[in-house]
């Protein structure tokens, strides 16, 4: 917005203001229309159609309906109505009364002039027919709906790109064309209420009718400046702008200076069709002169929208003119109603024009949008044509059955209609299949080729082989070169051109499933593109990147160049490449899953072996210990644990108790634990002083592990002769000692954890173990066990449970502690290994 010219800013704000005004007007019109529909059941008619007389002081009877009050009274075509209920004819009377509907049972006096003689006719309005009521409903709702749709489409464009000259012009065209639909189709609203009386709705409606004449001007102005400025327009800008806006200027002048010009209508229609034709000619010329691929796609999509939108709108008006002028006397009210419905449907179909325009300006899937619309238009057109043939056949057969064969039983007619209806769907399917074969022959050829490709990659077990087959198949089938498929498997040895640095980066666009057209990158593309990415695409002549996605996961991308001998990709090419990418992604994912499954089975086997080895490292049976009742166990939270306990009986009659917790879990921790076990088993036999022994173990672990790996370690030497335990606590959870009187002692750390720093000094602590005393050595898996609320089991509960069960054996005390922990966790899985040694003095 900072660099936007002032003129564009003013035009943008004006356009938004106009859009908001028209949205409000649409709501007011909807309110009036809804109010009129509430009384439609009471509507009446006198069976009269009129047109303005040249003197504006009377109206001419153009048609009378047989059997209705006007026809019964003898009023005929060509008669002049000079008064309505005693009031002289005015433009308001014509609009709101004579041409409007009456209330059933209402008394109406018409003053008719015949052969210069005036005569009063008193008529009573009768209830309108169902056909008339349906027409009223359609023509009081559809025009408002059409106007609202066009206004909303234009407003959507302004919100998406508020300061783009192209979107502003197409939005203004949408506003004007929406006003055209409302002003030309609407039959008038005769309800007198607050909206009309106090909000000047009738004056606003005249203003809306004036706005519509600006539509052709904005249409020509758009194509005089897009995709590049027309040379004649640039050289003669003032004269050209005068011609472009001549149509609305004449309309404004004729409304300010009301005069009766017989030629005015012809001039306005001539200018209208001239402006629309010039716009199409300018766009057609641009389609031959565009330079960039993006502009070519934009122009092609716009021409497509104009082609089918103009056909839809023209068919609607042609149909209604033929029905109302040439066939009105010969067709039934049902056929008339059907023709009105088709007319209104065709006008709605005209929305394809602004829709394709705005999509082209937003560069929103240009090729996909054009192809999808083209296919749907053809499908809908052929389906509607077949439906029209069926309805005609049903009508003709019903008429023949009644008139020629005098069939009066409706059951037989219903059966015939039902039979024809049942054949519609299968015939329509065959017709659509024929359309694919006729208009999209590549689709059939590609479908067969794709089946062969899928079969060829389904048997592959190597990722590189699949990518090679994809590359060869794409080049051979579509004649596109080069073809570079890549996968995103986090392999540092492979160069990836895509950077995942921003939310709107190329790779994130691809992750969302979007196709990335590299030839559109340099023309105001919305994605963030790194310079390395552009250089990679340019060096490899890449035009399009298509995501390989399987089950919502981005596996890779298929990068392709241009189709040999063609200006651009066809939609069949893109569909084929997209399907091939999806199938390749599935095949790659299957290989990945198979590989992961094999790796998992191998890992499971290795972990099972490690678990058995680890179990063998733990003491299977606790050896009898003089003066102590000892029990130990370890429960891993994974297949293998990082916890370790041991009970080692020495030759001198002493016993060593060990509990350790290696940082981390799983196989890595188990390997360190095995190393620790070997060091302890050997070291305790050779060491006379416990502090020196732990220092040597610390240095050994420090030298053979990374700085991030460490061990908390508690080792105790039980001397039965002195009833004393000598211990070292290397940063381990403090074991709990309770004497026979219930006094609690915590054996806190006497040195740093093992494996962090070399040459650490460890102090040796002592503890007397008399009969009835207890020692509980545990790992942090026990005190840090959590329940559903996230609360930890904690040291206090360990002490409490030990005190409650201090008179039990070592095994019973261990069982009580484990049971207490499990009850506390309430089914929450343990998140760490739990290892425990309980020693009781005996």
N, C-alpha and C positions, 0 to 999 in steps of 0.2 A: 504493500500500500504506500510505502514511503516514496517509491519511484513512479507511482502511477500518475499520468497526466491529469491536470485539474478537470479537463473536459470529460474524461472517462469517469472520474470520481462523481461529478455532478450527474452524469447520465446514469451511473449505477444507483445513486441515491434516489433519483427520480423514478427509475424502473422499480426499485423496491417499494417506493411509496405507491406507485400505480398498482403494483401487485397486491399490496395490502388492501387498497381501496376496492379492487375487483373481488378479492376474497370476501370482504365485508358485504359488497353488493350481492355476491352469490348467496351468502347467508340470508340476506333480506329477501332475495327472490325466492329462495327455498321456503322461507316463512310464509310468503304470500301464496306460493304454490300449494304448500301444505294446508293453508287455511281454505283455499279454493277446493281442495280435494275432500275436505270434511263435509262439504255440501253437495258433492257430486251426485249423491243419490237423490237429491231434490231437484237437480237440474232438469229444465224443460226446454222445449224447442217449438218454433212455429214452422220449421222446414223452409228456411230462407237463406239464400246466398246472395251477396251484393258486392258491388264494386263502386269506387268513387266516380262521380260524374265530373265532367270538365269544369263545371261552374262552382264546384265545392259547396253547393247549396242543396244537393240532392244526391241520392245513390240509385244505381241502376240494378234492378233485379236480374241476376245472372242465372239463377237456377231455383227451382222449387221441388221439394220432395213430394212424391205422389202419396196421397192419402193423409197428408198433414194439413194443419189449419190454413196455411197460405194457399195450397193447391185447392182445397175445398172451397175457399172463399172466391176463387176465380182469378187470383193475382197471377200474372204470367211473366215470362221472361221478357225483358225490355221495358217493363213498367218502371216509372220513377217514383221513389219514395221521397216526399218533400217534408214530411213531419213525422215525428215519433212520439206518441202520447201527447200530441198537441204542441210539441216543442220543435222549432226549426232544426233542420239537420246541420250539425257542425262536425268537425273532425273528432271531437271527444265522443259525441253521440255515436258516430260511425264505429269507433274503436271499441267502446265500452258497452254499447247496447245493441245496435242493429247486428253487428258482426259477433257479438258475444252471446252467451247463453242466457235463457230466462229461467225463472222459477216455475216449476210445474203448477198449473192452475192460475197463473198470473194473467190478468186481463191486459191486452196490449191494443192500442189504437194506432193504425198506420194510415197516413194520408197519402193516397196514391194519385199520381197524375197520369191520365190516359188520354191521348189525343187532345191535350190542352185542358182537359177537365179534371178537377180534383175531387176525390171521393174518399170518405173515411170508411175504414174497415176495422171492425172490432173482432179481435182474435183471442183465443184462450190457449195458452201454451200447454202442450202435453208433455208427458215424461219422455226424456231422451231415450233412444234405443241403447242397448248394451254396447253396440259398436261405437256410437257417439261418445258414450262415457269412457270407453277404453281409449279412444282418440284423445279425449280431454286429459286423461291421466298421463298418457305418453307425452303429449305436447306441453304439459305443465311441469313435468319432471325431467325428461331427457335434456331439453335445452339448458336447464340450470346445471345438470350433471356434466354435460359437455363443456360448458363454460368453466365450471370449477376444475375439471380435469386439466384442461389446457392451461389455466392460470396456475395450478399447482405444479404442473410439469415445468413451466417457465420459471416459477419461483424456486423450484428445486435447483434449476440451473444457476440462478443468481446466488443461492446459498453455497453451492459447491464451488463456484468460481465467480465471486462478486465483482472483480475488476478486469475481467476478460472482455474485450470488445465484442468478440464473437458470441459469447454466452449472453451478453446484455442484449444484442440485436435479436438473437433467436428467442430470448425471453419476451421481448417486446412483441415479436411476431406472434408468439403463443398467446399473449394477452389479447392482441387484436383479433386473432382468429377465434379465440374463445368468445369474444364479444360478437363476432360475425355469426357464430352458431346460435348464440342466444337471440340476437336481434332478428335473424332471418327465419328461425324455426318457431320461436315462441308465438303462441296464438293470442297473447294478451291476457291480462288479469283484471277481472272486473270487480274484485272484492274491495270494498271501501273500508279501510281500517287504519290503525294508528301509523303503521309503517308508511303507507301511501300518503296519508294526510299530513303528518307532522315531520316525516323524514324526507319529504319531497322525492318519493321513489320514482314517480313518472318523469320528473326532470332528470334524475340520475339515469333512467333508462334511455332517455334521448341522448345523454352524454355518452353512454356505453355504445349506442348505435353510431355515434360519431367516431368513437375510437377505432371501430373496426376498419374504417377506410384507411388507416395508417398501416395496416398489415402488409399490403403489397409494397409499400415504400420501404419498410424495414427489410422485407424480403430481398429487394434489389440491392439495397445498401450493403447487406450482408455479403452477397456474392461479388459485389464490386470491390470488396476489400479482403476477401478470403478465397483461397489460402494466401494469395499475394494481391497487391493492389493493381487494379486494372489501369493500363496506361492512359486510355481515353478519360477515365474518371480522374486520374491525377492531373492531366493537362487542363481539363475543363471542369474543375470541381464545382464551381458556383453554378454553371449552367446545368451540369448533370444533377446536382442536388435539387435545383428548381424543377427539373423534369421528374425526378424521382418522387418528390413530394407534391407534384401538381394535382394528383387525384384527391388527397385530403384537403388541399387548399380550395379546390372547386367546391367540394362538399361543404366546407366551412362557409365560404362566401354565399353559397345558395341557401344555407340555413340562416345567415345573418340578413341577407337581402332576398326574402322569399318572392320568387317570380315563377311564372308558369312557362317553362321552357320544354317544348316537346322533344328537343334534341338532347336534353341533359342526361336522361337515362342511358341513351346510346353512347354518349361520350364517356360516362362513368364506367359502363361495362367494357368499352373499348380500352380505356386506360387500365382497368383492373386486369384484364387478360394480357395486355401488353406488358405490364410490370411483371406479372407472374412468369410470362414466357421469357422475358429478358433475363430474369433471375436464373431460370433453368439453363438458358443458353450460356450464361457466364460460367455457371458451375460446370457444364459440359466442356467448355473451352479450357477451364482450369484443370480438368481431369487429364487433358492431353499435354499440359505444360508443367505439371508438378515435377519437382526434382527429387524430394526425399520420399522414402518408402512410407513414412508416417503420414505425410500429406496425401499420398496416393490412396492409402487405406481410408483416411478420413473422407476424402471426396467420393470414393466408391461407396462407402456406407451412406453418405448423404444422398447420392444419386439413387441408391436403392430405396431409401425412405421416401424420396419424392415420387419415384415411379409407382410404388405400390400405394402410397398415401393418396396420390392424385387419382389413381384408378379407383380406389375405394370411395373417395368423396364424389367423383364424377359419376360412378355407377349409381350411387344413392340419389343424386339429383336427377339423373337421367330417368331412373325408375319412377320417381315421384312425379316428374313432369309428364311422362307417358301415361301413367295411371290417371292423373288428375285432368289431363287435357283430352287424351284420345280414347281412353278406355273406361272413363267414369260411368258411362251409361250402360256398359255391357258386362261389368263384373259385379260380383256379389260383395256385400259389406265385409265378409270374411277375407276375401282376396285383397280388398282395400286395406284392411287392418294388417294383413301379412306384409303388404308392400310398404306400409308406414314403418313397421318394425324393421324391415330390411333396410329402409332408408336411414333410420336412426342408427342401426348397427354399422352401416357403412360410414356414417359420420364419426362414430367412435373409432373405427378403423383408421381414420385420418390421423390419429394420435401417433402413428408410426413415424410421421415426419419429424415432429420435435423430439421424439424419443431417440431416433437415430442421429439427429443433429447433435443433441447434447452428449450422447455417448461418444460421438466422434471428437468433440471438443475435449471431453474428459479423458480421451484415449483409453476407454474402458473396454478391453477385450474386443478390439475392432473386428478382427477376422471371425472370432467366435460369434459375436453379435450378428454380423451380417449373414453368416451361414445359417445360424439357428433361426433367424427371422425368415430367411428365404425358404428354408425347408418348411417352417410352420405355415407361412403364407400359402405355399403350394398345397400342403396337406389340407389346410382349411378350405382353400378355394375348390379343390377337387371334391372334398367331402360335401361342401355346400352345394356344388353342382350336382353331385349324385343324389343328395337329399331333395333338391328341386325336381329332379327327374322322377324320383319315387313319389313325391307329393302329387306331381302332375299325373303319374300313372294311376295313383289311388283315386284322384278326382275323376279322371276319364273313365276308369273301370266302374266306379260307383255310378257315374252318370249313365253309362251304357247298360248296366244291370237294371237300373230303374226305368230308363226310357225305352230300350229295345226289348228287354226280356221281362219287363213288368215285375221285377223282383221287389216284393214289399216286405219280406222278412228281413229285418235288420241283422239277425244273427248270421245269416249267410254273408252279408256285406262285411260284418265285423271279422269273420273268419278270413275272408279274402285280404282285408287290410292287415290282419295279424300275420298272415303268411308272407306278405310282401315285407312287412317290418322285420320278420325273423331273417330274411335273406339280406338285409341291408348290411349288417356288421361283417359277415364273411366276404361279401362282394367289396366292401370298403377296404378291408384288409388286403385283398388281392390288388385293388386299385393302388393303394399306397405302396405295395411292394413293386408294382409296375413303375410307379413314379421313381422309386429308388434306382431301379434298373435303367430307366430311360434317362433321367437327369443326373444321376450320380453313379455312372458305371464304375468309377474308381473304387467306390465303396464296396461293391460286390467283389471286385478283384482283390482289394486289400483284405477283406474278411477271410478269404480262402488262404491268402498268404500268411495272415496272422495266426491262423490255426496251425499251419505247418511250423511256424516259428515257436509257438508255445510248446508244441510236441518236442521240438529239437532241444530246447533248454531245460525241459522237465527232467531229462535223463542226465544232465550235467551235475558234477559234484565239485567242480572247481570254479571259484568266483571269476577268475581271469578268463576261463573258457566261455563263460556266459557273456561277459562283456565283449569278448571278441566276436562271438556269434551275433550279438546285437549290432555291433558296428558293421559287420559284413552284410547282414540282412537288411538293415536300413538303407545302405548305399545301393544294394542290388534292387530292392523293391521300389524305392521312391526316387532314385537317382539324385539323392541329396549328398553333397560332399562339402567339407569333411564331416565325420561323425566321431565325437569324442565323449564316450560315457565315462563318468567318474563316480566313485563311491566315497561316502563320508564315514570311514571306519577308524578315524583317529590314528592313522598310521603316520608317524613322523617322517618316514622315508618318502612319502608321497607329497607332491606339491599340490595344494588346493588353491584355485584361483579366487574362491569366494571367501570374503571376510565376514565374520559374524559380530561386527562391532556395534551396529545400531539397529534399532527396532525396525527401521524401514530399509535395511540393507538388502542386497540381492538375495543372499541365502535365506533371510527371513521371509522375503517375498515368495521364494520357492517353497519354503517350509509350509506356507499357508496353502500350497497347491496351485499358485499362480504360475503361468508361463511367462518367461522373461524374454522380450524381444530386444536384442542388443542394438538393432538398427534404429530403435526409437529412443535410445538412451540420450543422445546428444540433443534431442528436441524436447526440452522442458518435461523430462520424465520425473515422476514423483518419488522414485526410489533413490536412496543414497548409493552412489557407485564409486568405489575406490579407483584411483588412477591405475593401480596394478591390475584391477579387474578389467578396465577398459583396454589396457594395453594387451592383456592376455587374449581378450575376445578379438581384438584387431589383428594380433599376430597369427592367431589360429583361424581367422576368417569365420568366426562364429556369429550366427544371426539369431539363434533361438536356443534357450535353455528350458528344458521340460523336467519337472521334478519326478523322481522315482520314489513313490510313497507306498508303503505297505502297512496296513493297520495303524494309520495315523503317524507312522514314523518315517522321517526323511532318510532314505537309504542312500540316495545319490542323485545325480542329474545327468540327463542326456543332452549333450550340447551338439548342435548341428549347424552346418553352413546353409548355403542357398541351394534351391532346386535347380539342377542344370537345365538351361534353356528356358527358364520361367522367370517372370518378373517377381512373383511372390508365391508364398505357400498357398495351397488350397486348403479349405477346411477339412477335406478328406485326409490330406497329409497330416495335419495337426491332430486329428482324431486318431489316426493310425499310430503316430509317434507317441501320443499320450497312452494309448492302450498297450503298446509295446513296452513303454516305460513302466507302467503299472505291473505288467506280467513279469518283467525283469526284476522289479523290486520284490515281488513275491518269491521268485526263484532264489534271489540273493538272501532274502530273509530265511527261506527254508534251509539253505546251506548253512547260514549262521546258526540257526536253531539246532541243526544236526551236529554242527561242530561243538556248540555249547553243551549239547546232550552228551556227546562222546567225552568232552573234557570233564563234565560233571561226573560221569560214570568212572572215569579214570581217577578223578580226585577223590570220589567216594571210596574207591578201592584203596587208594594211597592212605586216606584218612583212617580207614578201617585197620589197615596194617599199622599205622602210627598209633592208633588207639590200643591195639594189642601189645605193641612194644612198650607203650607207656604203662599199661596195666602191669606188665612184667617188671617194670622199673619200680613200681610201688610194692610195698610189702604185702604179699597175699595173706600171710598169717603173722600176727604180732608175736614175736618171740616172748617167752616168759621173762619177766623182769623182776629181779629180787627187790622186794620192798615196795613195789608199785603194781597197781592194776592199770594197764595201759590199753586204750582203744583208739584206733584212727581210721578215717575214711576220707575219700575225696569224691565229690559229685561234680563233673564238668557240665557247663551250660551248652557247650558244643561237643562235637565228636571227640575232640582231644582238648586237654586242659593246659593252662599255664600254671596251675597250682601243683605243689609237690609236698608230700610228707614222707617221712621215713623214720624207722626205729632200728638203730644199728647197735648190736651188742658187741662190745669190745672184749679182747682176750683177757684183760685185767679184771673183768667182772662189772665194769661200768657200762652204761647204756647212753647212747646219743639219741635225742629226739630232735627232729628237724621239720619245720614248716616254712615253705617259701611261696611267694606269689610273683610270677614273672609278668612284667607289663605286657598288655595285649592279651589276645586270646587265639585259639586255633592252632594250626600246625606250626607257625613261626615260634609262638611261645613254647610249644611242646618241645621243639628242638633245643631251645635255650635251657629248658628244664632238664632235658636229658644230659646236656653238657654239665649242668650244675650237679646233678645226681652223681655223675661219674667223678667229678672233682671232690665231692664230699666223701663218697665211699673210700676213695684213695687217701684223701687228706687226713681224715680222722685217725687212720691207723698209723700215720707217720708223725703227727703233731703232738707235742707235749703241752703246749700252751694254747688255749682256745682263742685268745685275741689275735695271736700271730696266724693261726689257722684261718680265721675269717678274713684277715688282711690279704693272705695269699689267694683265697677264693675271689675276693673283690678284684684283685689285679688281673686274675685269669679272665674273669667275665669282662672287665673293662677292655682288655686287649683283643677280645674276640667278638665283641658286639658293637653296634652303632651307638652313638651318644643318646639316641632316643629310647634305647632299651635298657631296662634296669630291673632289679629284683629287690623286693622286701623279704627279709630273711630273719628267722628266729631259730637258733640252735641252743640246745640245752644238754649238759652232761650230768647224768645222774650217778652220784657216788653212793651206793647203798650202805657202805660202811659208816659214813658220816651223816647219812640221811639228808644230804645236801645236793641241791641242783646249782650248777654253775652255768650261766647262760650269757649269750650275746644277742641283743635285739638290734638288727641292722635296719632301722626304719620301718619295722613291721608293726601291725596293730598290737597294742599292748595285751598280752595274755592276762587272764584273770586267775589269781591264786586266792583260795579261801581256806582258812585253817578250820580245825574242828570246832572252834568257838564261833565261827561265822564271820570273822574279820576278813575284809577284802583288801587284796593288794594288787595293784596294776604294775606289770613289768614293762615300764616305758623303754624307749629306744636308748641304746647305749652307744650308738654310732650311726653313720650315714648309710643310706640304702646302697646296695651293692651295684657296681658297674658304672657309677657316675664319675667318680674321681679316683685316681690311683693313690696307692700308698696311704690309705686311711687307717687311723688308729681306732681300735674297738675296745671298749672297757668291758670287763667281765663282771657280771652281777651274780649274787648268790641268793638262794631261797631254801629255807628249811621245809622239808616235807615230812610231817609226822602222821601218825595213824588218824584217818578221818579227814585229812586235808585234801583239797582238790586243785588241779591245775588244768585250765582250759586254754588251748592254743588254737587260734582260728584265723582264717583269712577274711579280707574285707567283703567277700561275697555274702557273708552272714550278717554282719552289722549294717551293711548298706542295702540289704534286700528291702524292696518297697512294696507297699500295698496299692490299691486302686487310686488312692488320693495322692500318691507320691510321697507318703511319709516313710522314713527309713526305720528298720527294726531297731537299730541303735545298741550301744554298749550297755545301757541301763537295763534293757530287757534281757541281755545275755547274763548279766549279774543276777538279776531277779530270778531267772529260770534256774541258774546254777545253785543259788541259795535254797530254792524250793526243793531241789532234788539232790542236795549235797550228801545225803545218806545213802544214795543209790550207787550201784556199781558204775564203772567207767562207761560201759556199753549202754546202760540204761540212761545215764546222764546225757550221753551223746544223742540217743534216740529222742529224749525229751526236748533237747535244744532244737534238733531238726524239725520235730513236730510243731514246736512253738513258732518257728520261722514260717513253715508252710501255712499254718492257720492264720498268721498275721498277713501273709501275702494274698490270701483269698483267691487263689487261682492265677494270680499275675505271674508270668514266667520269670524265672530268675535271670538276671542280666549278667551275672558273673559266676565264676566257679566258686564252690563252697568246699573248703577243706578244714578238717577238725582233728585235733589230738586231745584226748581227755586222759589225764593221769590221776589216779587216786592213791593216797598213802595207805598202806596196809601193814 
